[in-house]
Amino acid sequence: MATLGVSVVLTACTKKPSEEQCDAFADHFVKLLEESRDKPDSRIKKLANDQRDKVISACVSDGSVEEVECVMAQTSIADVEANCK
């Protein structure tokens, strides 16, 4: 029960990102996805852009400023996976 209480407190203390931060996050994430491919084709770009609104929505509702700042500081998807847990 104590673990649940700590989890709830930590979640409540997490600062939520703004819509503008999440918009920039989504743009950066889509860019990193496109760059992760040797030859990004139109399907990859369409898939990434189709998911953009879902990324923004999840960012605003479930994300944290710390997560957004971490992803924004990375230069590749591999860096995101390694550094932003």
Secondary structure, DSSP 4 states (H G I P E B T S, - for coil): -HHHHHHHHHHHHSPPPPHHHHHHHHHHHHHHHHHTSSS--HHHHHHHHHHHHHHHHHHHHH--HHHHHHHHT-SSHHHHHHH--
